[in-house]
C-alpha cells in the first residue's frame, strides 16, 4: 500500500529543481511512498513562500488531508512561527493521526504540535537538503524512516523522552504558550550561522527556561561567523558552562545539525520507525 506524504513550506520556498530531484529519488528507490508537493512550496512573497494566509492554508490542507499519512516541511528559513496560533486552531481530526517532519525553523510547528498533543513530531532532514553535498543520503534517511527503516535514528537516544531543536528556534519558543513541557526530556540542540557570543546568550535563556531537563546534548554548530574579537570559549564549552550553572547534566554531543549528517530524532519516548 502506498503511503502519501504531503509537503508544504511554512517558511521559505523550495526550488522546483530540488523538489523534482527529491521526487525522482523517491520514485526510484521508495515505491511505497508518494510525495505530494503542495504548489505553495514554490511561491514567493518577499522572504516567504507566500504570504502568511497562503502558507497557513497550505499547512492546513496538508495536515487535514485524510489521504496523507505525514506532513513533511520542505524547507526552513524563517516564518513558521507566524502561522501560530491559527495553525493549531485550524486542525481537524485527521491532523491528529499524522507524523510531522522537519527541523530548523520547522521546530516552531513541531514544538507547538508536540505541546498540544497533536500527531507525532520528528526532527528529520527536509527536501531542501538535497542541495547539500551528500544531501541525497540525508533525504534518503527521512524516506527510509517513513518506509519503516530506523537506520537513520540519532544513535544517542535512550529510554528517556527526547526532543531536538535549533537553538534559536527553541529560545524563541521558550516562555511562550506554544512551548512544550520538556520536563524529564533529553534535549538535543544545534545551531548555524550565529556568533559565539549569540550562542552564549541563547544558552543563558534556554537553560534558565528549562531547568528540569534530564540532560542536554549539543549537535553541530556550523558556519560560525568571525567576530572582531575572540570570544574565549567554543560552542561545547559554552553549552557545558550554562548547563553546569543551571544544574542540567551535559551528556555530550548529538548527531544533528544543518548538514547532510543530520540524523532523525522522534519527539517523546523511543519508538519503532514510523508506521503511519
HELIX and SHEET records of a PDB file:
HELIX    1   1 UNK A   16  UNK A   29  1                                  14    
HELIX    2   2 UNK A   39  UNK A   42  5                                   4    
HELIX    3   3 UNK A   52  UNK A   63  1                                  12    
HELIX    4   4 UNK A   80  UNK A   83  5                                   4    
HELIX    5   5 UNK A   86  UNK A   89  1                                   4    
HELIX    6   6 UNK A   93  UNK A   97  5                                   5    
HELIX    7   7 UNK A  104  UNK A  106  5                                   3    
HELIX    8   8 UNK A  107  UNK A  116  1                                  10    
HELIX    9   9 UNK A  127  UNK A  131  5                                   5    
HELIX   10  10 UNK A  135  UNK A  146  1                                  12    
HELIX   11  11 UNK A  167  UNK A  173  1                                   7    
HELIX   12  12 UNK A  196  UNK A  209  1                                  14    
HELIX   13  13 UNK A  235  UNK A  246  1                                  12    
SHEET    1   A 6 UNK A  33  UNK A  37  0                                        
SHEET    2   A 6 UNK A   3  UNK A   8  1                                        
SHEET    3   A 6 UNK A  70  UNK A  73  1                                        
SHEET    4   A 6 UNK A  99  UNK A 102  1                                        
SHEET    5   A 6 UNK A 120  UNK A 123  1                                        
SHEET    6   A 6 UNK A 265  UNK A 266 -1                                        
SHEET    1   B 4 UNK A 162  UNK A 166  0                                        
SHEET    2   B 4 UNK A 186  UNK A 192  1                                        
SHEET    3   B 4 UNK A 215  UNK A 222  1                                        
SHEET    4   B 4 UNK A 250  UNK A 253  1                                        
END                                                                             
